[in-house]
């Protein structure tokens, strides 16, 4: 404990003692909230009893970890059904008119809204059922109410260099979090920047997975086993074979790298975060455990600036899958029954995309092996094993 305390700190201490002795249970959280603010000031003092009260206020009364659970489910895309709907709307908007795209963008923006300390007290922070209901209602395309919200978490698109158009469907999305006390103690600009990086990576992975499923379905519909040849987009066997080969090549790339990145965010790292949160004894340990979780995610997913080249090549591989599916969906009507010329165009696209994907996997194979040898990246061992580094077993 510091030997010098200000008068205001002394008054705050008396307020806490008075509220502890009071029989009015409603005044206790408010008194602890005011004292917590002073506790986090530059001239703070540590007191075990006060720290326990502040910790209880965060962990038990506010149930803040449930709030992090909502962030995991939606911003970190841990909820499969929500993530699926989100990705479907993003991909659908890229094929619609500007008016429809703007509408879906507004609805998705509303769906990604999280209430921090809005409303009376911090009641909404605990109401997880109400929060999820609001998120799902925001995705309801039958309602076009674009109501503005305050004190919320949202995603804002970042304007691309060289283009004046700002769209949520771009490659960069920035997380903005406007919250009041006490959540503002846990969310700094640095924290939000890490959330933005992780979200953009996981969103690209999910889009690649969805595009891959669409490519597999198209390949099966174009199979020679189908009774009606008119249902195929190309009757050329070499086009169908090239599409099938690309699907399996892309499936290996997306499942290995996408599964690895998702596991680093939603798997063991999250479990360690939950354990450290449960064992924290001070408010500072709570804050540090949250920052440590994001640092671990950033490190394990190679989101640090020194790994920019590796991550760039990896994300380019996901983009190849997305672009091939998008190009196919745009030209599939032209290819249907159009004969050999259209099929040859798509065949060339598949072959060049396969070569590009193969070049990236070769680069990643060497770069990740060097990174693993240099350390400290022990978590890359499972990724290297999944890739099959023996030349005999390598699918590349």
Secondary structure, DSSP 8 states (H G I E B T S, - for coil): --S---HHHHHHHHHHHHHHH-S-THHHHHHHHHHHHHHTSSS----HHHHHHHHHIIIIIS-HHHHHHHHHHHTS---HHHHHHHHHHHHHHTTS-HHHHHHHHHHHHHHT-EESS-SSTTHHHH-HHHHHHHHHHHT-TT-------SSEEEEEE---TT-----TTSS-EEEEE---TTGGGT--HHHHHHHHHHHHHHHHHHHHHHHHHHHHHHHHHT-TTSS-GGG-S---HHHHHHHHHHHHHHHHHIIIIIHHHHHHHHSHHHHHHHHHHHH--SHHHHHHHHHHHHHHHHHHTT-SGGGHHHHHHHHHHHHHHHHHHHHHHHHHHHHTT--HHHHHHHHHHHHHHHHHHHHHHHHHHHHHHHHHHHSS-TTHHHHHHHH--STTT---
